[in-house]
Amino acid sequence: MGSMSIWHWIIVAGIVMLLFGRGKISDLMGDVAKGIKAFKKGMAEDETPAGQAPAVPPPSNGEPVRTLPHQGEPATASHVSADRKVV
């Protein structure tokens, strides 16, 4: 009595088909398939080819790189504005 026989599963499948109908189930399965395809396409787009390096913009020739003072490091005159706020 505890196990499900084939007749139990046939009755359950029949009830499901009566409630939802063939059209809704096939539409649902089609939507699941589209979702899986979109997921695979998105995963394939995320991967960069091994031969290509990621695009990094070249450093500008005229401007030096600006840095922020580290925690605990005293701010120098170049980091402090006229109203004494660290920039």
PyMOL Python script that loads the backbone (N, CA, C, O; Angstrom):
from pymol import cmd

cmd.read_pdbstr("""\
ATOM      1  N   MET A   1       0.814  -1.178   0.000  1.00  0.00           N
ATOM      2  CA  MET A   1       0.000   0.000   0.000  1.00  0.00           C
ATOM      3  C   MET A   1       0.869   1.258   0.000  1.00  0.00           C
ATOM      4  O   MET A   1       0.424   2.297  -0.487  1.00  0.00           O
ATOM      5  N   GLY A   2       2.081   1.200   0.524  1.00  0.00           N
ATOM      6  CA  GLY A   2       2.944   2.361   0.623  1.00  0.00           C
ATOM      7  C   GLY A   2       3.602   2.740  -0.692  1.00  0.00           C
ATOM      8  O   GLY A   2       3.987   3.894  -0.877  1.00  0.00           O
ATOM      9  N   SER A   3       3.738   1.792  -1.609  1.00  0.00           N
ATOM     10  CA  SER A   3       4.406   2.115  -2.868  1.00  0.00           C
ATOM     11  C   SER A   3       3.373   2.511  -3.922  1.00  0.00           C
ATOM     12  O   SER A   3       2.207   2.118  -3.867  1.00  0.00           O
ATOM     13  N   MET A   4       3.851   3.308  -4.886  1.00  0.00           N
ATOM     14  CA  MET A   4       2.954   3.756  -5.945  1.00  0.00           C
ATOM     15  C   MET A   4       3.092   2.810  -7.128  1.00  0.00           C
ATOM     16  O   MET A   4       4.193   2.594  -7.636  1.00  0.00           O
ATOM     17  N   SER A   5       1.984   2.254  -7.559  1.00  0.00           N
ATOM     18  CA  SER A   5       2.011   1.356  -8.707  1.00  0.00           C
ATOM     19  C   SER A   5       1.843   2.172  -9.982  1.00  0.00           C
ATOM     20  O   SER A   5       1.629   3.382  -9.924  1.00  0.00           O
ATOM     21  N   ILE A   6       1.938   1.529 -11.101  1.00  0.00           N
ATOM     22  CA  ILE A   6       1.797   2.197 -12.386  1.00  0.00           C
ATOM     23  C   ILE A   6       0.403   2.789 -12.531  1.00  0.00           C
ATOM     24  O   ILE A   6       0.232   3.824 -13.176  1.00  0.00           O
ATOM     25  N   TRP A   7      -0.599   2.139 -11.933  1.00  0.00           N
ATOM     26  CA  TRP A   7      -1.978   2.630 -12.034  1.00  0.00           C
ATOM     27  C   TRP A   7      -2.150   3.942 -11.275  1.00  0.00           C
ATOM     28  O   TRP A   7      -2.915   4.811 -11.694  1.00  0.00           O
ATOM     29  N   HIS A   8      -1.445   4.082 -10.170  1.00  0.00           N
ATOM     30  CA  HIS A   8      -1.497   5.343  -9.439  1.00  0.00           C
ATOM     31  C   HIS A   8      -0.944   6.481 -10.300  1.00  0.00           C
ATOM     32  O   HIS A   8      -1.528   7.562 -10.372  1.00  0.00           O
ATOM     33  N   TRP A   9       0.177   6.220 -10.942  1.00  0.00           N
ATOM     34  CA  TRP A   9       0.807   7.261 -11.774  1.00  0.00           C
ATOM     35  C   TRP A   9      -0.048   7.596 -12.997  1.00  0.00           C
ATOM     36  O   TRP A   9      -0.090   8.751 -13.422  1.00  0.00           O
ATOM     37  N   ILE A  10      -0.724   6.604 -13.565  1.00  0.00           N
ATOM     38  CA  ILE A  10      -1.606   6.860 -14.717  1.00  0.00           C
ATOM     39  C   ILE A  10      -2.789   7.734 -14.291  1.00  0.00           C
ATOM     40  O   ILE A  10      -3.185   8.642 -15.021  1.00  0.00           O
ATOM     41  N   ILE A  11      -3.346   7.460 -13.119  1.00  0.00           N
ATOM     42  CA  ILE A  11      -4.462   8.262 -12.621  1.00  0.00           C
ATOM     43  C   ILE A  11      -4.005   9.693 -12.336  1.00  0.00           C
ATOM     44  O   ILE A  11      -4.708  10.646 -12.672  1.00  0.00           O
ATOM     45  N   VAL A  12      -2.826   9.849 -11.717  1.00  0.00           N
ATOM     46  CA  VAL A  12      -2.292  11.189 -11.428  1.00  0.00           C
ATOM     47  C   VAL A  12      -2.044  11.945 -12.731  1.00  0.00           C
ATOM     48  O   VAL A  12      -2.385  13.123 -12.836  1.00  0.00           O
ATOM     49  N   ALA A  13      -1.458  11.284 -13.718  1.00  0.00           N
ATOM     50  CA  ALA A  13      -1.206  11.929 -15.012  1.00  0.00           C
ATOM     51  C   ALA A  13      -2.516  12.329 -15.681  1.00  0.00           C
ATOM     52  O   ALA A  13      -2.589  13.398 -16.286  1.00  0.00           O
ATOM     53  N   GLY A  14      -3.541  11.506 -15.587  1.00  0.00           N
ATOM     54  CA  GLY A  14      -4.851  11.827 -16.155  1.00  0.00           C
ATOM     55  C   GLY A  14      -5.470  13.046 -15.492  1.00  0.00           C
ATOM     56  O   GLY A  14      -6.036  13.903 -16.170  1.00  0.00           O
ATOM     57  N   ILE A  15      -5.368  13.126 -14.185  1.00  0.00           N
ATOM     58  CA  ILE A  15      -5.913  14.282 -13.470  1.00  0.00           C
ATOM     59  C   ILE A  15      -5.166  15.555 -13.851  1.00  0.00           C
ATOM     60  O   ILE A  15      -5.779  16.605 -14.047  1.00  0.00           O
ATOM     61  N   VAL A  16      -3.852  15.461 -13.954  1.00  0.00           N
ATOM     62  CA  VAL A  16      -3.053  16.621 -14.358  1.00  0.00           C
ATOM     63  C   VAL A  16      -3.441  17.070 -15.761  1.00  0.00           C
ATOM     64  O   VAL A  16      -3.575  18.268 -16.013  1.00  0.00           O
ATOM     65  N   MET A  17      -3.621  16.125 -16.672  1.00  0.00           N
ATOM     66  CA  MET A  17      -4.012  16.472 -18.041  1.00  0.00           C
ATOM     67  C   MET A  17      -5.402  17.111 -18.070  1.00  0.00           C
ATOM     68  O   MET A  17      -5.642  18.031 -18.852  1.00  0.00           O
ATOM     69  N   LEU A  18      -6.317  16.633 -17.227  1.00  0.00           N
ATOM     70  CA  LEU A  18      -7.647  17.237 -17.174  1.00  0.00           C
ATOM     71  C   LEU A  18      -7.605  18.655 -16.615  1.00  0.00           C
ATOM     72  O   LEU A  18      -8.315  19.538 -17.096  1.00  0.00           O
ATOM     73  N   LEU A  19      -6.777  18.868 -15.606  1.00  0.00           N
ATOM     74  CA  LEU A  19      -6.712  20.188 -14.983  1.00  0.00           C
ATOM     75  C   LEU A  19      -6.022  21.213 -15.872  1.00  0.00           C
ATOM     76  O   LEU A  19      -6.517  22.327 -16.045  1.00  0.00           O
ATOM     77  N   PHE A  20      -4.899  20.841 -16.425  1.00  0.00           N
ATOM     78  CA  PHE A  20      -4.091  21.805 -17.172  1.00  0.00           C
ATOM     79  C   PHE A  20      -4.283  21.729 -18.678  1.00  0.00           C
ATOM     80  O   PHE A  20      -4.079  22.728 -19.367  1.00  0.00           O
ATOM     81  N   GLY A  21      -4.658  20.608 -19.192  1.00  0.00           N
ATOM     82  CA  GLY A  21      -4.833  20.455 -20.634  1.00  0.00           C
ATOM     83  C   GLY A  21      -3.498  20.290 -21.352  1.00  0.00           C
ATOM     84  O   GLY A  21      -2.444  20.627 -20.812  1.00  0.00           O
ATOM     85  N   ARG A  22      -3.558  19.767 -22.573  1.00  0.00           N
ATOM     86  CA  ARG A  22      -2.336  19.521 -23.340  1.00  0.00           C
ATOM     87  C   ARG A  22      -1.661  20.823 -23.744  1.00  0.00           C
ATOM     88  O   ARG A  22      -0.432  20.899 -23.760  1.00  0.00           O
ATOM     89  N   GLY A  23      -2.435  21.839 -24.067  1.00  0.00           N
ATOM     90  CA  GLY A  23      -1.872  23.092 -24.562  1.00  0.00           C
ATOM     91  C   GLY A  23      -1.018  23.794 -23.529  1.00  0.00           C
ATOM     92  O   GLY A  23       0.073  24.271 -23.842  1.00  0.00           O
ATOM     93  N   LYS A  24      -1.507  23.863 -22.291  1.00  0.00           N
ATOM     94  CA  LYS A  24      -0.754  24.560 -21.255  1.00  0.00           C
ATOM     95  C   LYS A  24       0.535  23.828 -20.908  1.00  0.00           C
ATOM     96  O   LYS A  24       1.564  24.459 -20.666  1.00  0.00           O
ATOM     97  N   ILE A  25       0.485  22.520 -20.882  1.00  0.00           N
ATOM     98  CA  ILE A  25       1.683  21.744 -20.546  1.00  0.00           C
ATOM     99  C   ILE A  25       2.729  21.887 -21.646  1.00  0.00           C
ATOM    100  O   ILE A  25       3.913  22.049 -21.350  1.00  0.00           O
ATOM    101  N   SER A  26       2.316  21.831 -22.903  1.00  0.00           N
ATOM    102  CA  SER A  26       3.286  21.974 -23.993  1.00  0.00           C
ATOM    103  C   SER A  26       3.844  23.391 -24.034  1.00  0.00           C
ATOM    104  O   SER A  26       5.025  23.579 -24.327  1.00  0.00           O
ATOM    105  N   ASP A  27       3.011  24.396 -23.744  1.00  0.00           N
ATOM    106  CA  ASP A  27       3.512  25.773 -23.676  1.00  0.00           C
ATOM    107  C   ASP A  27       4.525  25.925 -22.545  1.00  0.00           C
ATOM    108  O   ASP A  27       5.552  26.585 -22.699  1.00  0.00           O
ATOM    109  N   LEU A  28       4.223  25.309 -21.416  1.00  0.00           N
ATOM    110  CA  LEU A  28       5.128  25.383 -20.273  1.00  0.00           C
ATOM    111  C   LEU A  28       6.473  24.738 -20.599  1.00  0.00           C
ATOM    112  O   LEU A  28       7.522  25.290 -20.269  1.00  0.00           O
ATOM    113  N   MET A  29       6.444  23.581 -21.241  1.00  0.00           N
ATOM    114  CA  MET A  29       7.687  22.901 -21.593  1.00  0.00           C
ATOM    115  C   MET A  29       8.469  23.699 -22.637  1.00  0.00           C
ATOM    116  O   MET A  29       9.699  23.722 -22.604  1.00  0.00           O
ATOM    117  N   GLY A  30       7.761  24.356 -23.566  1.00  0.00           N
ATOM    118  CA  GLY A  30       8.429  25.212 -24.551  1.00  0.00           C
ATOM    119  C   GLY A  30       9.111  26.402 -23.883  1.00  0.00           C
ATOM    120  O   GLY A  30      10.219  26.782 -24.261  1.00  0.00           O
ATOM    121  N   ASP A  31       8.443  26.990 -22.882  1.00  0.00           N
ATOM    122  CA  ASP A  31       9.038  28.107 -22.151  1.00  0.00           C
ATOM    123  C   ASP A  31      10.270  27.668 -21.366  1.00  0.00           C
ATOM    124  O   ASP A  31      11.249  28.408 -21.281  1.00  0.00           O
ATOM    125  N   VAL A  32      10.223  26.480 -20.799  1.00  0.00           N
ATOM    126  CA  VAL A  32      11.391  25.953 -20.077  1.00  0.00           C
ATOM    127  C   VAL A  32      12.552  25.754 -21.042  1.00  0.00           C
ATOM    128  O   VAL A  32      13.691  26.085 -20.714  1.00  0.00           O
ATOM    129  N   ALA A  33      12.279  25.220 -22.221  1.00  0.00           N
ATOM    130  CA  ALA A  33      13.332  25.006 -23.214  1.00  0.00           C
ATOM    131  C   ALA A  33      13.938  26.335 -23.668  1.00  0.00           C
ATOM    132  O   ALA A  33      15.154  26.431 -23.831  1.00  0.00           O
ATOM    133  N   LYS A  34      13.105  27.363 -23.874  1.00  0.00           N
ATOM    134  CA  LYS A  34      13.612  28.688 -24.258  1.00  0.00           C
ATOM    135  C   LYS A  34      14.487  29.272 -23.150  1.00  0.00           C
ATOM    136  O   LYS A  34      15.513  29.893 -23.428  1.00  0.00           O
ATOM    137  N   GLY A  35      14.088  29.077 -21.918  1.00  0.00           N
ATOM    138  CA  GLY A  35      14.874  29.574 -20.788  1.00  0.00           C
ATOM    139  C   GLY A  35      16.235  28.903 -20.712  1.00  0.00           C
ATOM    140  O   GLY A  35      17.243  29.560 -20.449  1.00  0.00           O
ATOM    141  N   ILE A  36      16.267  27.597 -20.943  1.00  0.00           N
ATOM    142  CA  ILE A  36      17.538  26.869 -20.918  1.00  0.00           C
ATOM    143  C   ILE A  36      18.445  27.345 -22.051  1.00  0.00           C
ATOM    144  O   ILE A  36      19.644  27.532 -21.846  1.00  0.00           O
ATOM    145  N   LYS A  37      17.883  27.541 -23.241  1.00  0.00           N
ATOM    146  CA  LYS A  37      18.679  28.019 -24.378  1.00  0.00           C
ATOM    147  C   LYS A  37      19.228  29.416 -24.106  1.00  0.00           C
ATOM    148  O   LYS A  37      20.387  29.695 -24.415  1.00  0.00           O
ATOM    149  N   ALA A  38      18.404  30.302 -23.527  1.00  0.00           N
ATOM    150  CA  ALA A  38      18.857  31.656 -23.218  1.00  0.00           C
ATOM    151  C   ALA A  38      19.960  31.626 -22.165  1.00  0.00           C
ATOM    152  O   ALA A  38      20.908  32.408 -22.238  1.00  0.00           O
ATOM    153  N   PHE A  39      19.844  30.736 -21.191  1.00  0.00           N
ATOM    154  CA  PHE A  39      20.876  30.607 -20.160  1.00  0.00           C
ATOM    155  C   PHE A  39      22.189  30.139 -20.764  1.00  0.00           C
ATOM    156  O   PHE A  39      23.246  30.685 -20.447  1.00  0.00           O
ATOM    157  N   LYS A  40      22.132  29.139 -21.625  1.00  0.00           N
ATOM    158  CA  LYS A  40      23.352  28.637 -22.271  1.00  0.00           C
ATOM    159  C   LYS A  40      23.987  29.703 -23.141  1.00  0.00           C
ATOM    160  O   LYS A  40      25.211  29.833 -23.167  1.00  0.00           O
ATOM    161  N   LYS A  41      23.165  30.474 -23.861  1.00  0.00           N
ATOM    162  CA  LYS A  41      23.691  31.544 -24.702  1.00  0.00           C
ATOM    163  C   LYS A  41      24.365  32.617 -23.852  1.00  0.00           C
ATOM    164  O   LYS A  41      25.432  33.117 -24.210  1.00  0.00           O
ATOM    165  N   GLY A  42      23.748  32.968 -22.737  1.00  0.00           N
ATOM    166  CA  GLY A  42      24.338  33.955 -21.833  1.00  0.00           C
ATOM    167  C   GLY A  42      25.643  33.476 -21.236  1.00  0.00           C
ATOM    168  O   GLY A  42      26.578  34.263 -21.084  1.00  0.00           O
ATOM    169  N   MET A  43      25.725  32.205 -20.897  1.00  0.00           N
ATOM    170  CA  MET A  43      26.967  31.660 -20.336  1.00  0.00           C
ATOM    171  C   MET A  43      28.059  31.648 -21.392  1.00  0.00           C
ATOM    172  O   MET A  43      29.223  31.887 -21.072  1.00  0.00           O
ATOM    173  N   ALA A  44      27.709  31.376 -22.645  1.00  0.00           N
ATOM    174  CA  ALA A  44      28.703  31.349 -23.716  1.00  0.00           C
ATOM    175  C   ALA A  44      29.215  32.756 -24.003  1.00  0.00           C
ATOM    176  O   ALA A  44      30.386  32.919 -24.348  1.00  0.00           O
ATOM    177  N   GLU A  45      28.363  33.784 -23.869  1.00  0.00           N
ATOM    178  CA  GLU A  45      28.787  35.158 -24.115  1.00  0.00           C
ATOM    179  C   GLU A  45      29.696  35.672 -23.012  1.00  0.00           C
ATOM    180  O   GLU A  45      30.534  36.538 -23.266  1.00  0.00           O
ATOM    181  N   ASP A  46      29.554  35.165 -21.797  1.00  0.00           N
ATOM    182  CA  ASP A  46      30.376  35.623 -20.682  1.00  0.00           C
ATOM    183  C   ASP A  46      31.823  35.181 -20.807  1.00  0.00           C
ATOM    184  O   ASP A  46      32.725  35.879 -20.344  1.00  0.00           O
ATOM    185  N   GLU A  47      32.053  34.046 -21.420  1.00  0.00           N
ATOM    186  CA  GLU A  47      33.411  33.533 -21.538  1.00  0.00           C
ATOM    187  C   GLU A  47      34.167  34.309 -22.605  1.00  0.00           C
ATOM    188  O   GLU A  47      33.657  34.532 -23.703  1.00  0.00           O
ATOM    189  N   THR A  48      35.400  34.722 -22.272  1.00  0.00           N
ATOM    190  CA  THR A  48      36.239  35.380 -23.267  1.00  0.00           C
ATOM    191  C   THR A  48      37.152  34.336 -23.879  1.00  0.00           C
ATOM    192  O   THR A  48      37.586  33.418 -23.184  1.00  0.00           O
ATOM    193  N   PRO A  49      37.452  34.452 -25.154  1.00  0.00           N
ATOM    194  CA  PRO A  49      38.371  33.486 -25.767  1.00  0.00           C
ATOM    195  C   PRO A  49      39.739  33.534 -25.097  1.00  0.00           C
ATOM    196  O   PRO A  49      40.185  34.590 -24.649  1.00  0.00           O
ATOM    197  N   ALA A  50      40.396  32.385 -25.034  1.00  0.00           N
ATOM    198  CA  ALA A  50      41.678  32.279 -24.341  1.00  0.00           C
ATOM    199  C   ALA A  50      42.767  33.097 -25.031  1.00  0.00           C
ATOM    200  O   ALA A  50      43.683  33.565 -24.354  1.00  0.00           O
ATOM    201  N   GLY A  51      42.708  33.283 -26.324  1.00  0.00           N
ATOM    202  CA  GLY A  51      43.737  34.004 -27.056  1.00  0.00           C
ATOM    203  C   GLY A  51      43.634  35.512 -26.913  1.00  0.00           C
ATOM    204  O   GLY A  51      44.605  36.220 -27.182  1.00  0.00           O
ATOM    205  N   GLN A  52      42.488  36.019 -26.496  1.00  0.00           N
ATOM    206  CA  GLN A  52      42.304  37.455 -26.388  1.00  0.00           C
ATOM    207  C   GLN A  52      42.418  37.896 -24.940  1.00  0.00           C
ATOM    208  O   GLN A  52      41.871  37.258 -24.040  1.00  0.00           O
ATOM    209  N   ALA A  53      43.131  38.989 -24.722  1.00  0.00           N
ATOM    210  CA  ALA A  53      43.232  39.572 -23.394  1.00  0.00           C
ATOM    211  C   ALA A  53      42.041  40.515 -23.202  1.00  0.00           C
ATOM    212  O   ALA A  53      41.527  41.052 -24.184  1.00  0.00           O
ATOM    213  N   PRO A  54      41.595  40.728 -21.966  1.00  0.00           N
ATOM    214  CA  PRO A  54      40.502  41.659 -21.756  1.00  0.00           C
ATOM    215  C   PRO A  54      40.916  43.077 -22.134  1.00  0.00           C
ATOM    216  O   PRO A  54      42.069  43.469 -21.953  1.00  0.00           O
ATOM    217  N   ALA A  55      39.967  43.834 -22.660  1.00  0.00           N
ATOM    218  CA  ALA A  55      40.267  45.178 -23.133  1.00  0.00           C
ATOM    219  C   ALA A  55      40.509  46.112 -21.956  1.00  0.00           C
ATOM    220  O   ALA A  55      39.636  46.288 -21.107  1.00  0.00           O
ATOM    221  N   VAL A  56      41.706  46.713 -21.906  1.00  0.00           N
ATOM    222  CA  VAL A  56      42.077  47.666 -20.877  1.00  0.00           C
ATOM    223  C   VAL A  56      42.415  48.965 -21.581  1.00  0.00           C
ATOM    224  O   VAL A  56      43.229  48.966 -22.505  1.00  0.00           O
ATOM    225  N   PRO A  57      41.808  50.077 -21.166  1.00  0.00           N
ATOM    226  CA  PRO A  57      42.121  51.327 -21.849  1.00  0.00           C
ATOM    227  C   PRO A  57      43.581  51.726 -21.591  1.00  0.00           C
ATOM    228  O   PRO A  57      44.088  51.529 -20.487  1.00  0.00           O
ATOM    229  N   PRO A  58      44.251  52.281 -22.593  1.00  0.00           N
ATOM    230  CA  PRO A  58      45.643  52.676 -22.411  1.00  0.00           C
ATOM    231  C   PRO A  58      45.738  53.865 -21.467  1.00  0.00           C
ATOM    232  O   PRO A  58      44.825  54.689 -21.432  1.00  0.00           O
ATOM    233  N   PRO A  59      46.815  53.976 -20.703  1.00  0.00           N
ATOM    234  CA  PRO A  59      46.954  55.104 -19.794  1.00  0.00           C
ATOM    235  C   PRO A  59      47.113  56.396 -20.585  1.00  0.00           C
ATOM    236  O   PRO A  59      47.704  56.412 -21.665  1.00  0.00           O
ATOM    237  N   SER A  60      46.576  57.474 -20.029  1.00  0.00           N
ATOM    238  CA  SER A  60      46.696  58.752 -20.719  1.00  0.00           C
ATOM    239  C   SER A  60      48.124  59.274 -20.572  1.00  0.00           C
ATOM    240  O   SER A  60      48.751  59.105 -19.526  1.00  0.00           O
ATOM    241  N   ASN A  61      48.621  59.898 -21.610  1.00  0.00           N
ATOM    242  CA  ASN A  61      50.012  60.349 -21.617  1.00  0.00           C
ATOM    243  C   ASN A  61      50.222  61.610 -20.800  1.00  0.00           C
ATOM    244  O   ASN A  61      51.296  61.775 -20.223  1.00  0.00           O
ATOM    245  N   GLY A  62      49.245  62.514 -20.720  1.00  0.00           N
ATOM    246  CA  GLY A  62      49.442  63.795 -20.088  1.00  0.00           C
ATOM    247  C   GLY A  62      49.180  63.819 -18.595  1.00  0.00           C
ATOM    248  O   GLY A  62      49.787  64.622 -17.887  1.00  0.00           O
ATOM    249  N   GLU A  63      48.285  62.955 -18.083  1.00  0.00           N
ATOM    250  CA  GLU A  63      47.912  63.027 -16.678  1.00  0.00           C
ATOM    251  C   GLU A  63      48.564  61.929 -15.863  1.00  0.00           C
ATOM    252  O   GLU A  63      48.580  60.769 -16.276  1.00  0.00           O
ATOM    253  N   PRO A  64      49.108  62.291 -14.695  1.00  0.00           N
ATOM    254  CA  PRO A  64      49.639  61.236 -13.814  1.00  0.00           C
ATOM    255  C   PRO A  64      48.491  60.518 -13.114  1.00  0.00           C
ATOM    256  O   PRO A  64      47.380  61.041 -13.031  1.00  0.00           O
ATOM    257  N   VAL A  65      48.757  59.357 -12.628  1.00  0.00           N
ATOM    258  CA  VAL A  65      47.755  58.578 -11.916  1.00  0.00           C
ATOM    259  C   VAL A  65      47.556  59.187 -10.541  1.00  0.00           C
ATOM    260  O   VAL A  65      48.525  59.454  -9.830  1.00  0.00           O
ATOM    261  N   ARG A  66      46.302  59.409 -10.163  1.00  0.00           N
ATOM    262  CA  ARG A  66      46.000  59.981  -8.853  1.00  0.00           C
ATOM    263  C   ARG A  66      45.702  58.859  -7.873  1.00  0.00           C
ATOM    264  O   ARG A  66      45.019  57.892  -8.209  1.00  0.00           O
ATOM    265  N   THR A  67      46.215  58.994  -6.673  1.00  0.00           N
ATOM    266  CA  THR A  67      45.984  57.987  -5.642  1.00  0.00           C
ATOM    267  C   THR A  67      45.373  58.649  -4.416  1.00  0.00           C
ATOM    268  O   THR A  67      45.492  59.862  -4.239  1.00  0.00           O
ATOM    269  N   LEU A  68      44.737  57.879  -3.589  1.00  0.00           N
ATOM    270  CA  LEU A  68      44.174  58.346  -2.340  1.00  0.00           C
ATOM    271  C   LEU A  68      45.105  57.949  -1.205  1.00  0.00           C
ATOM    272  O   LEU A  68      45.749  56.903  -1.281  1.00  0.00           O
ATOM    273  N   PRO A  69      45.192  58.766  -0.145  1.00  0.00           N
ATOM    274  CA  PRO A  69      46.044  58.377   0.988  1.00  0.00           C
ATOM    275  C   PRO A  69      45.461  57.153   1.686  1.00  0.00           C
ATOM    276  O   PRO A  69      44.241  57.015   1.779  1.00  0.00           O
ATOM    277  N   HIS A  70      46.305  56.282   2.167  1.00  0.00           N
ATOM    278  CA  HIS A  70      45.870  55.080   2.872  1.00  0.00           C
ATOM    279  C   HIS A  70      45.417  55.446   4.269  1.00  0.00           C
ATOM    280  O   HIS A  70      45.734  56.525   4.769  1.00  0.00           O
ATOM    281  N   GLN A  71      44.682  54.558   4.893  1.00  0.00           N
ATOM    282  CA  GLN A  71      44.225  54.793   6.250  1.00  0.00           C
ATOM    283  C   GLN A  71      45.430  54.876   7.170  1.00  0.00           C
ATOM    284  O   GLN A  71      46.329  54.040   7.084  1.00  0.00           O
ATOM    285  N   GLY A  72      45.463  55.870   8.047  1.00  0.00           N
ATOM    286  CA  GLY A  72      46.571  56.022   8.977  1.00  0.00           C
ATOM    287  C   GLY A  72      47.705  56.849   8.404  1.00  0.00           C
ATOM    288  O   GLY A  72      48.579  57.283   9.155  1.00  0.00           O
ATOM    289  N   GLU A  73      47.720  57.080   7.115  1.00  0.00           N
ATOM    290  CA  GLU A  73      48.771  57.872   6.483  1.00  0.00           C
ATOM    291  C   GLU A  73      48.350  59.341   6.551  1.00  0.00           C
ATOM    292  O   GLU A  73      47.212  59.661   6.205  1.00  0.00           O
ATOM    293  N   PRO A  74      49.232  60.240   6.985  1.00  0.00           N
ATOM    294  CA  PRO A  74      48.838  61.653   7.053  1.00  0.00           C
ATOM    295  C   PRO A  74      48.629  62.210   5.650  1.00  0.00           C
ATOM    296  O   PRO A  74      49.349  61.866   4.713  1.00  0.00           O
ATOM    297  N   ALA A  75      47.639  63.070   5.529  1.00  0.00           N
ATOM    298  CA  ALA A  75      47.338  63.679   4.240  1.00  0.00           C
ATOM    299  C   ALA A  75      48.375  64.743   3.928  1.00  0.00           C
ATOM    300  O   ALA A  75      48.736  65.542   4.792  1.00  0.00           O
ATOM    301  N   THR A  76      48.844  64.750   2.712  1.00  0.00           N
ATOM    302  CA  THR A  76      49.822  65.758   2.300  1.00  0.00           C
ATOM    303  C   THR A  76      49.090  66.959   1.738  1.00  0.00           C
ATOM    304  O   THR A  76      47.871  66.923   1.572  1.00  0.00           O
ATOM    305  N   ALA A  77      49.818  68.014   1.447  1.00  0.00           N
ATOM    306  CA  ALA A  77      49.219  69.247   0.948  1.00  0.00           C
ATOM    307  C   ALA A  77      48.491  69.022  -0.370  1.00  0.00           C
ATOM    308  O   ALA A  77      47.511  69.711  -0.654  1.00  0.00           O
ATOM    309  N   SER A  78      48.947  68.078  -1.174  1.00  0.00           N
ATOM    310  CA  SER A  78      48.295  67.838  -2.451  1.00  0.00           C
ATOM    311  C   SER A  78      46.948  67.138  -2.283  1.00  0.00           C
ATOM    312  O   SER A  78      46.126  67.153  -3.200  1.00  0.00           O
ATOM    313  N   HIS A  79      46.710  66.520  -1.111  1.00  0.00           N
ATOM    314  CA  HIS A  79      45.456  65.825  -0.866  1.00  0.00           C
ATOM    315  C   HIS A  79      44.450  66.664  -0.092  1.00  0.00           C
ATOM    316  O   HIS A  79      43.299  66.250   0.046  1.00  0.00           O
ATOM    317  N   VAL A  80      44.845  67.838   0.422  1.00  0.00           N
ATOM    318  CA  VAL A  80      43.960  68.639   1.254  1.00  0.00           C
ATOM    319  C   VAL A  80      43.561  69.887   0.474  1.00  0.00           C
ATOM    320  O   VAL A  80      44.408  70.582  -0.086  1.00  0.00           O
ATOM    321  N   SER A  81      42.254  70.161   0.445  1.00  0.00           N
ATOM    322  CA  SER A  81      41.773  71.343  -0.255  1.00  0.00           C
ATOM    323  C   SER A  81      41.804  72.548   0.676  1.00  0.00           C
ATOM    324  O   SER A  81      42.253  72.427   1.816  1.00  0.00           O
ATOM    325  N   ALA A  82      41.338  73.705   0.220  1.00  0.00           N
ATOM    326  CA  ALA A  82      41.403  74.932   0.986  1.00  0.00           C
ATOM    327  C   ALA A  82      40.556  74.867   2.250  1.00  0.00           C
ATOM    328  O   ALA A  82      40.925  75.482   3.250  1.00  0.00           O
ATOM    329  N   ASP A  83      39.449  74.158   2.247  1.00  0.00           N
ATOM    330  CA  ASP A  83      38.613  74.090   3.443  1.00  0.00           C
ATOM    331  C   ASP A  83      38.940  72.876   4.300  1.00  0.00           C
ATOM    332  O   ASP A  83      38.106  72.426   5.085  1.00  0.00           O
ATOM    333  N   ARG A  84      40.136  72.350   4.157  1.00  0.00           N
ATOM    334  CA  ARG A  84      40.704  71.269   4.975  1.00  0.00           C
ATOM    335  C   ARG A  84      39.968  69.938   4.841  1.00  0.00           C
ATOM    336  O   ARG A  84      39.927  69.160   5.794  1.00  0.00           O
ATOM    337  N   LYS A  85      39.403  69.674   3.707  1.00  0.00           N
ATOM    338  CA  LYS A  85      38.780  68.366   3.450  1.00  0.00           C
ATOM    339  C   LYS A  85      39.716  67.564   2.568  1.00  0.00           C
ATOM    340  O   LYS A  85      40.300  68.104   1.629  1.00  0.00           O
ATOM    341  N   VAL A  86      39.861  66.304   2.855  1.00  0.00           N
ATOM    342  CA  VAL A  86      40.705  65.437   2.047  1.00  0.00           C
ATOM    343  C   VAL A  86      39.983  65.158   0.734  1.00  0.00           C
ATOM    344  O   VAL A  86      38.810  64.785   0.732  1.00  0.00           O
ATOM    345  N   VAL A  87      40.682  65.338  -0.378  1.00  0.00           N
ATOM    346  CA  VAL A  87      40.091  65.118  -1.693  1.00  0.00           C
ATOM    347  C   VAL A  87      40.613  63.857  -2.297  1.00  0.00           C
ATOM    348  O   VAL A  87      40.228  63.501  -3.410  1.00  0.00           O
TER     349      VAL A  87
END
""", "prot")
cmd.dss("prot")
cmd.show_as("cartoon", "prot")
cmd.util.cbc("prot")
cmd.orient("prot")
